[in-house]
Amino acid sequence: MSTNQLDPGVVRGVLAVPPPPAISEEVRATAERLGVGQYLATVIAFTLEIFGGFSDARVVPDPEISDFVHIIFDVPVTGSVDDLLDKDKRWSRRLHATIPRAPRIFSIAMDYRE
């Protein structure tokens, strides 16, 4: 092997980040039914960008509005309270810029890890 070739099983200088979990058919179908299916990939992308990943995306019934659901991304977070608030604000701004008419369908649940 020449010095210009890398071993295909080794990536030098790059931290391996696990891929995000697969998005369930329930999440995809719910997004479509609620008229925000076209935004799902964008929401996933900026969730990954801001939080570095998520452990799950799930459909959760709204506790106050019957027949309404939310799509929630469970995001692991670390850092100070100020860091968490900054990430939450950045995510909310991106969400409102992406889906100005129905942003409340998507939400995050922060899983704080020390």
C-alpha positions as CSV (number, residue, x, y, z in Angstrom):
1,M,0.0,0.0,0.0
2,S,1.4,3.4,-0.9
3,T,1.6,6.2,1.6
4,N,-1.2,8.0,-0.2
5,Q,-3.6,5.2,0.3
6,L,-5.6,4.7,3.5
7,D,-6.6,1.4,4.9
8,P,-10.4,1.3,4.1
9,G,-11.2,0.3,7.7
10,V,-9.4,3.3,9.2
11,V,-10.3,7.0,9.0
12,R,-7.5,9.1,10.4
13,G,-8.2,12.4,12.2
14,V,-12.0,12.0,12.1
15,L,-14.2,11.1,15.1
16,A,-16.6,8.4,14.2
17,V,-20.2,9.6,14.9
18,P,-22.9,6.9,14.9
19,P,-25.6,7.5,12.3
20,P,-29.0,8.9,13.6
21,P,-31.6,6.3,14.3
22,A,-33.9,5.3,11.5
23,I,-37.0,7.4,11.3
24,S,-40.0,5.1,11.8
25,E,-42.8,4.8,9.3
26,E,-45.2,6.2,12.0
27,V,-43.2,9.4,12.2
28,R,-43.0,9.8,8.4
29,A,-46.7,9.1,8.0
30,T,-47.7,11.4,10.8
31,A,-45.6,14.2,9.3
32,E,-47.3,13.7,6.0
33,R,-50.7,13.6,7.5
34,L,-50.1,16.8,9.4
35,G,-48.8,18.5,6.2
36,V,-45.2,18.9,7.3
37,G,-43.7,15.8,5.6
38,Q,-41.7,17.9,3.2
39,Y,-39.9,19.5,6.2
40,L,-38.9,16.3,8.0
41,A,-35.5,15.9,6.4
42,T,-34.6,19.6,7.1
43,V,-35.7,19.3,10.7
44,I,-33.6,16.1,11.1
45,A,-30.6,17.9,9.5
46,F,-30.6,20.9,11.8
47,T,-31.3,18.7,14.8
48,L,-28.2,16.8,14.0
49,E,-26.2,20.0,13.4
50,I,-27.2,21.7,16.6
51,F,-27.3,18.7,19.0
52,G,-24.9,16.3,17.3
53,G,-27.5,13.5,17.2
54,F,-30.7,12.2,18.6
55,S,-31.6,8.9,20.2
56,D,-35.2,8.6,18.9
57,A,-37.9,10.4,17.0
58,R,-41.4,9.5,18.2
59,V,-45.0,10.5,17.9
60,V,-46.5,11.7,21.2
61,P,-50.2,12.7,21.8
62,D,-50.8,16.2,22.9
63,P,-52.0,16.1,26.5
64,E,-54.2,19.2,26.1
65,I,-55.5,18.9,22.5
66,S,-57.4,15.8,21.6
67,D,-56.6,14.2,18.2
68,F,-53.3,16.2,18.0
69,V,-49.8,14.8,18.2
70,H,-46.2,16.0,18.3
71,I,-43.1,14.5,16.7
72,I,-40.5,14.7,19.4
73,F,-36.7,14.2,18.9
74,D,-35.0,12.9,22.0
75,V,-31.6,14.7,22.0
76,P,-28.7,14.0,24.4
77,V,-27.2,17.2,25.8
78,T,-24.3,18.1,28.0
79,G,-22.8,21.3,29.2
80,S,-23.9,24.3,31.1
81,V,-27.5,25.6,31.4
82,D,-26.5,28.5,29.2
83,D,-25.2,26.0,26.5
84,L,-28.5,24.1,26.7
85,L,-30.6,27.3,26.5
86,D,-28.5,28.4,23.5
87,K,-29.0,25.1,21.7
88,D,-32.8,25.2,22.4
89,K,-33.0,28.8,21.1
90,R,-31.0,28.0,18.0
91,W,-33.2,24.9,17.3
92,S,-36.4,26.9,17.8
93,R,-35.3,29.7,15.5
94,R,-34.4,27.2,12.8
95,L,-37.7,25.4,13.2
96,H,-39.7,28.7,12.9
97,A,-37.6,29.7,9.9
98,T,-38.3,26.4,8.3
99,I,-42.0,25.9,9.1
100,P,-43.5,29.3,10.0
101,R,-47.1,28.1,9.8
102,A,-47.0,24.9,11.9
103,P,-43.8,24.7,13.9
104,R,-45.4,23.2,17.1
105,I,-45.7,19.8,15.5
106,F,-42.0,19.2,16.0
107,S,-40.4,19.4,19.4
108,I,-37.3,18.2,21.3
109,A,-36.9,16.5,24.6
110,M,-33.5,17.1,26.1
111,D,-31.8,14.1,27.9
112,Y,-29.1,15.7,30.1
113,R,-26.0,13.7,30.5
114,E,-23.1,14.7,32.7
